[in-house]
Amino acid sequence: MAMTYTWKITGLQKRDQVNSEGATLAGAVVQTYWEMEGTDENGDKAKFSGATPFSAADVAAGSFVAFEELTEANVLAWVQNVVNNDPTYAAHIEDRIRKEIDKSSVSDIAQTSLPWSEVVGDGVTPELPADSPAADDAAPE
């Protein structure tokens, strides 16, 4: 079944970090929180919430993007790169989303709604007529 995925960043943590060149990178993103929502071809949806840490230790000062200049697209690209470069993790996320969609399409049946239950419209099991052979079996002794 084909799935369509949408991503969004739900939170960030930042702190100043010193990179390998010895430069202090102010407000480097060190933790991301995100959601990936899957929608199947029937329009059923489920979400996976994730958290991905980052370090600016290997980021050159010349290519560092200041926190104030980040866009959601920048940060999503970082997260998606981590997820997509780990096939096991990516498969795990997709599996969890599929299971949630499958679980949401299953309905519990109340005991009074079982196909073999003798249920009348209001959910009350009718009493058997006294002259019914089954009534003799059901009567307490």
C-alpha positions as CSV (number, residue, x, y, z in Angstrom):
1,M,0.0,0.0,0.0
2,A,1.4,3.4,-1.0
3,M,2.2,5.9,1.7
4,T,2.8,9.6,1.6
5,Y,4.9,11.2,4.3
6,T,5.0,14.7,5.7
7,W,7.5,15.9,8.2
8,K,7.6,18.8,10.7
9,I,10.0,20.1,13.3
10,T,8.3,20.3,16.7
11,G,11.2,21.6,18.8
12,L,14.9,22.4,19.0
13,Q,17.6,22.8,21.7
14,K,20.6,24.9,21.1
15,R,23.8,25.9,22.8
16,D,27.2,27.4,22.0
17,Q,29.6,24.9,20.7
18,V,33.3,25.0,19.8
19,N,34.1,23.4,16.5
20,S,37.2,21.5,15.5
21,E,38.8,24.7,14.2
22,G,38.4,26.2,17.7
23,A,35.7,28.7,16.6
24,T,32.7,29.2,18.9
25,L,29.5,28.6,17.0
26,A,26.8,30.5,18.9
27,G,23.4,28.8,19.2
28,A,24.3,25.6,17.5
29,V,21.3,23.1,17.3
30,V,22.2,20.1,19.4
31,Q,18.7,18.4,19.6
32,T,15.7,18.2,17.3
33,Y,12.2,17.0,17.9
34,W,10.1,16.1,14.9
35,E,7.1,14.2,13.6
36,M,6.7,12.2,10.5
37,E,3.1,11.6,9.4
38,G,2.1,8.8,7.0
39,T,-1.0,8.9,5.0
40,D,-2.1,5.7,3.1
41,E,-4.1,5.6,-0.1
42,N,-7.4,5.5,1.9
43,G,-6.5,8.7,3.7
44,D,-5.8,7.0,7.0
45,K,-3.1,8.8,9.0
46,A,-0.6,8.0,11.8
47,K,2.3,9.9,13.3
48,F,5.8,8.9,14.5
49,S,7.5,11.3,16.9
50,G,11.3,11.3,16.9
51,A,14.3,13.1,18.4
52,T,17.6,13.4,16.7
53,P,20.7,14.9,18.4
54,F,23.3,16.9,16.5
55,S,26.8,18.3,17.1
56,A,28.4,21.3,15.4
57,A,31.9,20.0,16.4
58,D,32.7,19.2,12.7
59,V,30.9,22.2,11.1
60,A,33.3,24.7,9.6
61,A,32.7,28.3,10.8
62,G,32.2,29.4,7.2
63,S,29.3,27.0,6.5
64,F,27.6,27.4,9.9
65,V,24.1,28.8,9.7
66,A,23.2,31.1,12.6
67,F,20.2,29.9,14.7
68,E,18.2,33.1,13.7
69,E,18.7,32.3,10.0
70,L,17.6,28.6,10.1
71,T,14.5,27.5,8.3
72,E,12.4,24.5,8.9
73,A,13.6,23.2,5.6
74,N,17.2,23.4,6.8
75,V,16.6,21.4,9.9
76,L,14.3,18.9,8.2
77,A,17.0,18.2,5.7
78,W,19.4,17.4,8.6
79,V,16.9,15.0,10.2
80,Q,15.9,13.4,7.0
81,N,19.5,12.8,6.1
82,V,20.0,11.0,9.4
83,V,16.8,8.9,9.0
84,N,17.3,8.1,5.3
85,N,20.9,7.1,5.7
86,D,19.9,4.5,8.3
87,P,17.7,2.0,6.4
88,T,16.9,0.0,9.6
89,Y,15.8,3.1,11.4
90,A,13.8,4.3,8.4
91,A,12.1,0.9,8.0
92,H,11.3,1.0,11.8
93,I,9.6,4.3,11.5
94,E,7.6,3.3,8.5
95,D,6.6,0.1,10.2
96,R,5.4,1.9,13.3
97,I,3.3,4.3,11.2
98,R,1.8,1.4,9.2
99,K,1.0,-0.5,12.4
100,E,-0.8,2.5,13.9
101,I,-2.9,2.9,10.7
102,D,-3.7,-0.8,10.8
103,K,-4.6,-0.6,14.5
104,S,-6.9,2.4,13.9
105,S,-8.9,0.5,11.2
106,V,-9.7,-2.5,13.6
107,S,-12.9,-2.2,15.5
108,D,-13.6,-3.9,18.9
109,I,-16.9,-5.7,19.0
110,A,-18.8,-5.6,22.2
111,Q,-19.8,-8.9,23.7
112,T,-23.5,-8.1,23.0
113,S,-22.7,-7.6,19.4
114,L,-21.1,-11.0,18.7
115,P,-22.7,-12.7,15.6
116,W,-24.0,-15.6,17.7
117,S,-25.4,-13.4,20.5
118,E,-29.2,-13.1,20.8
119,V,-29.4,-9.4,21.0
120,V,-32.5,-7.2,20.4
121,G,-32.3,-3.6,19.2
122,D,-31.6,-2.2,22.7
123,G,-28.8,-4.7,23.5
124,V,-30.9,-6.7,26.0
125,T,-30.8,-10.5,25.5
126,P,-34.5,-11.6,25.4
127,E,-35.8,-14.2,27.9
128,L,-36.7,-17.5,26.3
129,P,-40.4,-18.5,26.4
130,A,-41.1,-20.9,29.3
131,D,-42.2,-23.7,26.9
132,S,-39.0,-23.5,24.9
133,P,-36.7,-26.6,25.2
134,A,-33.7,-24.2,25.6
135,A,-35.5,-22.5,28.6
136,D,-35.3,-25.8,30.5
137,D,-31.5,-26.0,29.9
138,A,-31.0,-22.4,30.9
139,A,-33.0,-22.5,34.2
140,P,-31.0,-22.8,37.3
141,E,-31.5,-25.9,39.4
